[in-house]
Amino acid sequence: MKYVLGIFIAVSLFVSEIYADQMNCKVENGQVIVNEKESELFRIESSEVFDCIIADQYLMVARGSEGIEVYRLNKEKKPEKLQNIQTYGEVVRFKTDGQQIYAVLATYSQIPLVLKPDGKVSVTSFSNELLNKKTAGSVAGVTQQKPDLKEQKRPEGKVIEVTPGYAIINLGSKDGIEKNMKFEILSSELKKTYNLRTKSYEMMPSLEQTAVSPVVQVSEDRCMIRIGRGNRAYVGDVALLTEKPLSESLYAPSYEKDLQRIYGRVAPFIGVETLTVGTLISLMYDYTFSFPLKLEAGISNAGILFSTDNTSPFQIDIIPSYNTDLFEVGLGTGYSYSGHDLQRNFLFMQKVRLGAIDGLSFTMRNSFIYQEKHSSWSFVGADVAAGGVNKEGDPCDSGKEAEYEFAWNSLDIEISAPVSKSVNLFSHWAYSQAGWFMGEIGIKNFVRGNGGDGTLIIPVSIGGAAVFDYKKRKSHSLVCNPETNKMEYEKEWDEEGFGGPIVSIGIDYRWK
């Protein structure tokens, strides 16, 4: 069962007297037990029973999310059910103060319950009660006053619909809501919390503040608020009018959890002083878990060069990382493919991010490749270098095994900073010995959303890029080729770069 500790809700029940000393009720094992003095009168079985109270000849039962059940006690003091009233939150108990009755709910609003002569209980909008006062000044002679949030309880609504970057609340102009007013959003997400009433840990709405947002549109019975960057709102969250400052954060916005993301770009170029055409592309996917873990994988960079050899170097990355809103560090692996053999191998990846993904940030990826040493074919010895033989008489038996080493392979750096609510400025640089280089500066345009579910960002940039073509040539040095077991002239790689200016465009889309 769900128990929620809230603040008190005024229940305007105008009754003659509360006979607590003559007739009383209690809740035991899912039953409402009504006693008169020491004698039991009757029992009512019901699910999710939290508390009960008797006012005059009426019995009210708090049933959590099912609201309040109202019974009339007839002349034989037996219950006759009158109605079941619904509230915005879960009713967990009642409290009395003289002849005033209070109900403790799972929300922060006050919803008057009026007991009518026929025994029916009606629910009226507390927002309307606040706005019921009139004052002269309009053409019709009256105008509504705005709620004084410092002196009155704040009108409460609920989030009933969410679209990327916006949320709709079930309060409108009839409740006194106007454009540019602000709502505080309190999360209804269930979290394990200590319940003072039951003295145990239970799943309860956290009621944590997730946004303070402005009203941008108003209709008669609902309004729309803009959810700023780094803020969140979900269907069922509590919405309270507030005078708190807006909570949007441009430089350090939080990043939504359990979020999937796909992002990449294409940067075509035409070679300067050549007749070549090429492009650099990337396509990555990542998933941010609810705990501090992020997993990303894909083609971080791939160069395509339409030249005589049509070389196409690329790099594949797989990086798990420890991830928070303002910091990320990861170690992973990958594979690098090059136009020459010495840079084709598995990678050791490093990644670090300082700052928020959608705010002010610095991100760097660094990779090393584990490869055979370039000099491992050759061996030291004047007689062998001159074409002689070793002591065993084998011109290619150096007595040494092949040696391997970690060699630096690539570097990828990006710096990003917000310049407005919907635009970030960024600069990106990448180089790899596999065969590419690029540098660009541009903007990331938040076309839709605020960084969370449904967000679409289009980055565009200008800069320069180049893809390298590699060709073998023979040097003047003799080395031992272990494949042929013969002394041969060493083969070396010549690199030739082809590149020019680029105009890059990309995509960054996120979903749950």
Rosetta blueprint (number, residue, H / E / L):
1 M L
2 K L
3 Y L
4 V L
5 L L
6 G L
7 I L
8 F E
9 I E
10 A E
11 V E
12 S L
13 L L
14 F L
15 V L
16 S L
17 E L
18 I L
19 Y L
20 A L
21 D L
22 Q L
23 M E
24 N E
25 C E
26 K E
27 V E
28 E E
29 N L
30 G L
31 Q E
32 V E
33 I E
34 V E
35 N E
36 E E
37 K L
38 E L
39 S E
40 E E
41 L E
42 F E
43 R E
44 I E
45 E E
46 S L
47 S L
48 E L
49 V L
50 F L
51 D E
52 C E
53 I E
54 I E
55 A E
56 D L
57 Q L
58 Y E
59 L E
60 M E
61 V E
62 A E
63 R L
64 G E
65 S L
66 E L
67 G L
68 I E
69 E E
70 V E
71 Y E
72 R E
73 L E
74 N L
75 K L
76 E L
77 K L
78 K L
79 P E
80 E E
81 K E
82 L E
83 Q E
84 N E
85 I E
86 Q L
87 T L
88 Y L
89 G L
90 E L
91 V E
92 V L
93 R E
94 F E
95 K E
96 T E
97 D E
98 G L
99 Q L
100 Q E
101 I E
102 Y E
103 A E
104 V E
105 L L
106 A L
107 T L
108 Y L
109 S L
110 Q L
111 I L
112 P L
113 L E
114 V E
115 L E
116 K L
117 P L
118 D L
119 G L
120 K L
121 V E
122 S E
123 V E
124 T L
125 S L
126 F H
127 S H
128 N H
129 E H
130 L H
131 L L
132 N L
133 K L
134 K E
135 T E
136 A L
137 G L
138 S L
139 V L
140 A L
141 G L
142 V L
143 T E
144 Q E
145 Q L
146 K L
147 P L
148 D L
149 L L
150 K L
151 E L
152 Q L
153 K L
154 R L
155 P L
156 E E
157 G E
158 K E
159 V E
160 I E
161 E E
162 V E
163 T E
164 P L
165 G L
166 Y E
167 A E
168 I E
169 I E
170 N L
171 L L
172 G L
173 S H
174 K H
175 D H
176 G L
177 I L
178 E L
179 K L
180 N L
181 M L
182 K E
183 F E
184 E E
185 I E
186 L E
187 S L
188 S L
189 E L
190 L E
191 K E
192 K E
193 T E
194 Y E
195 N E
196 L L
197 R L
198 T L
199 K L
200 S E
201 Y E
202 E E
203 M E
204 M E
205 P E
206 S L
207 L L
208 E L
209 Q E
210 T E
211 A E
212 V E
213 S E
214 P E
215 V E
216 V E
217 Q E
218 V E
219 S L
220 E L
221 D L
222 R L
223 C E
224 M E
225 I E
226 R E
227 I L
228 G L
229 R L
230 G L
231 N L
232 R L
233 A L
234 Y L
235 V L
236 G L
237 D L
238 V E
239 A E
240 L E
241 L E
242 T E
243 E L
244 K L
245 P L
246 L L
247 S L
248 E L
249 S L
250 L L
251 Y L
252 A L
253 P L
254 S L
255 Y L
256 E L
257 K L
258 D L
259 L E
260 Q E
261 R E
262 I E
263 Y E
264 G E
265 R E
266 V E
267 A E
268 P E
269 F E
270 I E
271 G L
272 V L
273 E L
274 T L
275 L L
276 T L
277 V E
278 G E
279 T E
280 L E
281 I E
282 S E
283 L E
284 M E
285 Y E
286 D E
287 Y E
288 T E
289 F L
290 S L
291 F L
292 P L
293 L E
294 K E
295 L E
296 E E
297 A E
298 G E
299 I E
300 S E
301 N E
302 A E
303 G E
304 I E
305 L E
306 F E
307 S L
308 T L
309 D L
310 N L
311 T L
312 S L
313 P L
314 F E
315 Q E
316 I E
317 D E
318 I E
319 I E
320 P E
321 S E
322 Y E
323 N E
324 T L
325 D L
326 L L
327 F E
328 E E
329 V E
330 G E
331 L E
332 G E
333 T E
334 G E
335 Y E
336 S E
337 Y E
338 S L
339 G L
340 H L
341 D H
342 L H
343 Q H
344 R L
345 N E
346 F E
347 L E
348 F E
349 M E
350 Q E
351 K E
352 V E
353 R E
354 L E
355 G E
356 A L
357 I L
358 D L
359 G L
360 L L
361 S E
362 F E
363 T E
364 M E
365 R E
366 N E
367 S E
368 F E
369 I E
370 Y E
371 Q E
372 E E
373 K L
374 H L
375 S L
376 S L
377 W L
378 S L
379 F L
380 V L
381 G L
382 A H
383 D H
384 V H
385 A H
386 A L
387 G L
388 G L
389 V L
390 N L
391 K L
392 E L
393 G L
394 D L
395 P L
396 C L
397 D L
398 S L
399 G L
400 K L
401 E L
402 A L
403 E L
404 Y E
405 E E
406 F E
407 A E
408 W E
409 N E
410 S E
411 L E
412 D E
413 I E
414 E E
415 I E
416 S E
417 A E
418 P E
419 V L
420 S L
421 K L
422 S L
423 V E
424 N E
425 L E
426 F E
427 S E
428 H E
429 W E
430 A E
431 Y E
432 S E
433 Q L
434 A L
435 G L
436 W E
437 F E
438 M E
439 G E
440 E E
441 I E
442 G E
443 I E
444 K E
445 N E
446 F E
447 V E
448 R E
449 G L
450 N L
451 G L
452 G L
453 D L
454 G L
455 T L
456 L E
457 I E
458 I E
459 P E
460 V E
461 S E
462 I E
463 G E
464 G E
465 A E
466 A E
467 V E
468 F E
469 D E
470 Y E
471 K E
472 K E
473 R E
474 K E
475 S E
476 H E
477 S E
478 L E
479 V E
480 C E
481 N E
482 P L
483 E L
484 T L
485 N L
486 K E
487 M E
488 E E
489 Y E
490 E E
491 K E
492 E E
493 W E
494 D E
495 E E
496 E E
497 G E
498 F E
499 G E
500 G E
501 P E
502 I E
503 V E
504 S E
505 I E
506 G E
507 I E
508 D E
509 Y E
510 R E
511 W E
512 K L
